[in-house]
Amino acid sequence: MAKRLEGKTIVITGASSGIGRSCAFEFARTAPKHLKLVLTARRVDRLKEIAAQIKEEVGDGVKVLPVALDVADPEQVRGFVGGLPEEFRSIDVLVNNAGLVKGVARAPEIAEEDINVMFQTNVTGLINMTQAVLPIFKARPDGGAGDIINIGSIAGREPYAGGSIYCATKAAVRAFTDALRQELIATRIRVMEIDPGQVETEFSVVRFYGDKSKADAVYAGCDPLTPDDIAEVVVFVAGRRQNVVVADTLIFPSHQA
Ligand code: NDP
């Protein structure tokens, strides 16, 4: 697997915590000799810390570039690829991971601001990032090559009361991913989706607007997945032969079945 990943440039959105952060480490550990990682999120200080930790752990074989990027801002996304240093511009893998849930409320009570931030981040942001990298993928021979790995959610398949908007955003990710895969059929551009169930990250802290005690209560008495569990799957799908499309993966802790 390391050989197939070597030489690649991998962009991860939402790399400052949770699943995105774990993906950065997992890619670096799997292909530590010759890899370029572009780590993006709004909290760039965190990305710099992660870059330093990766360098300490695997050495100079992995070049890490932290980039401040708000995926919900179309102008920032439009300028993203052109703003990269030349050596990081030939992107091979995009992990569309940035995402959030805001609040737990019945549909009529959800604040407009929360609806907008969830759609702009989870859906429009993911679509805009995809549109930003596709020209690079398509410019490669034989119809193009590259990987788009979208992090959806079990919520996109099994909607629940109190989560209507978040579930709708993840159902939209699913529809977009499936349609795009069909549009790119017979190219070597793979469009893949990984749908996690419950994973313990900062996700619930964000959901409860920073209230850590409420977030902790979500995981009390359960045995959630770790972000590394998801990162291992992300790196696995990216590391298959280019003809192998692991299109759709649902992964959840056993208590959630
Ligand atoms: P975290 O809150 O730990 O990480 C979310 C990441 O997204 C952060 O790095 C955050 O960075 C980034 N992010 C949020 N908004 C933006 C934005 N506008 N622009 C750029 N980056 C942004 O949560 P997870 O790791 O759990 O979440 C990662 C993905 O996994 C999400 O898409 C989520 O929906 C999905 N998921 C999570 C599950 C779970 O149980 N945890 C279950 C199923 C799916 P920053 O704030 O620095 O910008």
Residues whose N, C-alpha, C, O or C-beta is under 5 A from the ligand:
A	BS01	NDP	G14 A15 S16 S17 G18 I19 G20 A41 R42 R43 L69 D70 V71 A72 N97 A98 G99 L100 T121 I151 G152 S153 I154 P196 G197 Q198 V199 T201 E202 F203 V206
